[in-house]
Amino acid sequence: MKKLILLFSVVLFQQNLFAQKDQYYNFMKTWNFIKYHHPDVAGGKIDADSLFLIKIKRINAKDDFNSVIGKLTQKFK
């Protein structure tokens, strides 16, 4: 029984960890696209690196893809 509980807790922890990595992956891909293709960022009006550092702290495992993009593009609205 103890082994089953341990296995179950490891699986839950691992799923939570991988979910967080997926959110960071989506954030970085979106940030990279914005960095090179958005006119304000590519033109130098907005510093892409400071945008990355400020917004990455707000990403958590419960965010879906649309909320990740929304948090990253708040400054452009």
Secondary structure, 3 states (H helix, E strand, C coil): CHHHHHHHHHHHHHHHHHHHHHHHHHHHHHHHHHHHHCHHHHCCCCCHHHHHHHHHCCCCCCCCHHHHHHHHCHHHC
